């Protein structure tokens, strides 16, 4: 999917996907929305789900453990282990589905992520490069609706940024 503000590219040859989104907000504010749990919980789930942080330690070697929650209360847990952090420029980490205690779920896709925050005048472009261990893992998340889910989630961030700016 491509438009002036959102681009999603799945590369099955390299088991990867790239997501680009332009936001009408300063880079520091966009960075804060990606790195502070009280802000992440306000946008990091596709509608109609909500996000709930259980723990977050935003530093290399730390992690974010959170759930996406359906309107009827079903919880889908994930864990992002931070590897590198370069304040307001980007971070890298290992992402995977987890249980409520933070243990990774066997058989579910895991990925290596690199998230970059780029100044573009009065806007910020966020570029997420996501690498999977196999074509099958990438296909599994595609089949789960990752493109539509990311688009909805980033629309929520866009609305939150408009509210905070």
N, C-alpha and C positions, 0 to 999 in steps of 0.2 A: 504494500500500500504506500502510495506517495502523494503528498500534497505539499503546499508551501511550508507547512509547519511540522509535518510528521512524515518520516520515511522508515519503512521496515523492509529489510532485505534478508532473506534466508539464503544461505550459500550451502547447498547440500554436498558440494564437492569438498568443502573444507570444514563441514560439520559446525557451521557458525551462523550467527545472525548479528546484524547491525541495526540499531535503532537510533534515529536522529530526531530530535524535537527542538524547535525554536520556541523560546518563551519570552514574552514582553516583560522582563524583569531583570534587575541587576544580578550579576553572577553571585555575589555574596548571599543574597536572599535565596536564590535557587539552591546553592550549596547547603544553606541552613535547612532547607526543606528536605534534603536528602540525608542529612547527618544528625538531626535532632529528633529523638523519638516522639516528642510531643507534637512535632509538625508531621513526621512520617505517618503517625496514626490518623491524621486528618485527610490523607490522600492516597496512601499506598495500597490500594485494592480497587479492582474494577467494580463499577456499580452492578448490583446493589450491595456488594460485600463491604465490610469495614475491616480496618486493620487494628491490631492490638499488640503492642510491644510487651514481651515478657521481660527481656533483658537486653541492654545495649551497652557495649563498651567500645566506643569508636576510637580505636587506636590499632596500629599494626599488631596482630596477634589477638585482638579482641573480636567480638562478634555481635551480631544483631539477631535475636531469636524472637520471632513474631508469628502471629496467626492472622490469616484472612478468614473472616467470619461471615457466614451466610445469614440472611434475615431470620432463619429459624434456629440459629445458634450453632450450626455445624462449623467446626474449626479445621482449617487447613494450615498446618505449621510449616515454617521454613526457617532456614538458618543461613546467614551470610557471614563467613569468616573473613575478616579484613586482613589483607597481606601488606599492602602499601597504602600510604595516605600522603598526598601532597595538597595541603589546605588550599581551597577554592579552585585548584586545577584538576584534581581527580583522585581516584582511588582504585585499587584492585582487590578482588576477593574471590573466594570459592563459595558458590551458592548451591543449595540443595534443599529438597523436601526433608522435613524432620518430623519427629514425634513431639509431643507436648513437653518432653524433658530435654529436647535439643539433640537427640541422637538422629543421625541421618537414616533415612528409610532406604533399605536395600531395594534395588530394582527400579528406583525412580531416578530420573535424569539429574545429574549434577553438572555444574558449569563453572568455568573460569570467566570472571567478568572484569572488564576495564571500563570505567565510567569517567568521561572527560567533560569538563565545563569550560566552554569557550566564549569569550567576549565577542559580541557582534553588535557594536554600537550600543543602542539602548536595550539590546536583547542579549539573551544567553542561549547558546546552543549546547544541548546535552547530547553526547554521543556515547552509546553503550555498545561495546563489542563483547559478544558472548560466545565462548568456545565450548563445544560439547565434546565428549570423548569418542562419540561415534555418530554416524549418520542416523542410526536408529534412535538414539537419545534425542537428537534434534527433531526428528520426525515425530517422536512421542509428544514433545511440547507443542509442536505445530498442530498436531491432532487434538491437543487439549485446548486449543483456541488462544495460544499465546499472543498472536497478533492483535486480535480484537481486545483481549484483556489488557495488553500494554496500551493500546490506543485509549481505552476507557480510563485507565489509571492516570495516564498523562493528561487527559482532559480534566480530571479532578485536580491535578497539580496546577494546571493553568488557572482554574477557577480560584484555588486557594491563593495563588500568587496575586491575582487581581484583587482579592480581598485584603491581603497583607500589604500591598504596595501603597 
